[in-house]
Amino acid sequence: MPLIVEKYGGTSVGTTERIHAVADRVTRAHQAGEDLVVVVSAMAGETNRLLDLARAIDPKADAREIDVLVSTGEQVTIALLTMALHNRQIEARSYTGGQVRILTDNVHGKARILDIDADSVRADIAQRNVVVIAGFQGVDESGNITTLGRGGSDTTAVAMAAALQADECRIYTDVDGVYTADPAIVPEARRLDHITVEEMLELSSLGAKVLQTRSVEFAGKYKVPLRVVSSFEDGPGTLITHEVKDMEQPLIAGIAYNRNEAKLTIRGIPDQPGVASKIFGRISQAHLNVDMIIQNVAQDDTTDLTFTVNRSEYADARKILDSVAVDLGAREVAGDDQLAKISVVGVGMRSHAGIATTMFEAMATEGINIELISTSEIKISIGVADRYVELAVRALHKAFGLEVNTTEESLDSAIAVQAAQTDR
C-alpha cells in the first residue's frame, strides 16, 4: 500500500466544519488503500491568539515558555481530528512532537530537527491506523518543548515523510498549487504542474509563502516527492521534484517578493582583514539571518557595508551594529525598515544572457529605484522601497512574458511563487 504523509495548515483546520471535511478526505483515502500519516497545524488564528496572551502577561516572556504555550495549539487540533476519524469508524491515534520524539536543537522559536524516532508511528501504520501528528514542534535533548518557527508544520511533514520513506508528501493548503506570481497582484498568474526542488528552494527563501524553506530543503536532501494541493477542491496541484524536463526552455517565469526586509549600513569602517568577520560574527551569535550584502571601499581606506535582515529582527540587529560601530571606530550606522525584496528565478538563467538587463529596464520604465542587488546561479534579487512592490511585480511579470497566454510548454519549465498567507 502507498504510504502518504499529508499536512493540513491552519486555514484547512480553522473550524470544526473544516476539521470534519479533512476527516472525510482522510477517510476516503484510507478506504482507497493508502496508509496515512497526517500532520496538522493549529487552527487558523490560534497561534496569534496565544502570542497575544503571552504579550499581555509579559512582553518579554521567556522563549522556552513561549514554546510551551504556542505548542498547545497543535495539540488541540490533533485531538479534534482524531476524534472526528473515530466518529467515522477509522482507527486513529494522535501524537505530539514530543511523543513521536522529534528531536531538535535547543534554539527556542526556530529549532532545527536533528532526528526522528518513528518506531511507534511505524507500528501504528502496520496495524492500518491513521497517525495524526502535531506539526511545528519537537523536544530537545533535555525534554524541553521546542517549536520550528512559522511554517514549521511543513517541515514536520516532510521530515516525517523522509523518516518513513513515504511515497509522497502532500501539503494541503488554501491555494491549489504554486503560481508564477501572486494572483492577488497579477491576475494573469498561472498554476504550474511541476517545478524543481532547486527552483522551489530559491523561491521559498526569497519570499514565496506556499512552503517553508526548510521543508523544501528536507525534500531535496532526502528526495521526498512533494505536492502542493488545495484543501477545498480536488485537483493535481503542483508537484515538486528533482526532475527537469527541458533545461533549454527559456528562462524566468517566477516572481517572488518579500515585504519583511530591513536594511542596515555601517559607514566608515576600517578597510582591514577581519572587520567583516567581527560584524557578522556578532550578528550570527544572536541567531539573526543576514540576506543581501554589499560592500563599497572608499578612497580614504574605509569601507561602507550594507546588509539586509528580516524586518522583525531589525531592532536587534541595529542594536548590535551600534555596538560594533563603537568598537571598530566606524563613522555612523544608518537603517531603513521599509524595504522589500523582489526576485526573478529560473534554471534558464544558467544559459541565457540579458536577464538582469530586462529586469533593470523594467524598473527604470516604472521609475523604481533599485537600492540593492543580489544574484546567484538561478536568481536575481533587488531591494526596493516597500511601496513599489505591487507595481514592480506586475512590471516584471509582463517584462518576462509570463502573461496568461504563455504556452503550456513554456509553463512546464517555469518556476513559480504564491505569496498567499502561510499555512503553518
Protein Blocks (a to p, Z undefined) as FASTA:
>chain_A
ZZddddddfklmmpfklmmmmmmmmmmmmmnopacdddddddehklmmmmmmmmmmomkb
cfklmmmmmmmmmmmmmmmmmmmmmmnopacddddfklnopacdfbehiaccfbdcfklm
mmmmmnopacdddehiacdfkopacdebehklmmmmmmmmmmnopabdcdddfbebdcfb
dfklmmmbccdfbdcfklmmmmmmnopakbcfklmmmmmmnopacddddfkbgcebjadd
fbdfblmbghjfbdcddfkbccdddehiacdehklmmmmmmmmmnopacfbdcddddfko
pacddddddfklmmmmmmmmmmmmmmnopabdcddfbbccdddddfklmmcghklmmmmm
mmmmnopacfbdcddfkbccddddfklmmmmmmmmmmmnopafklcfklmmmpccddfbd
cdZZ
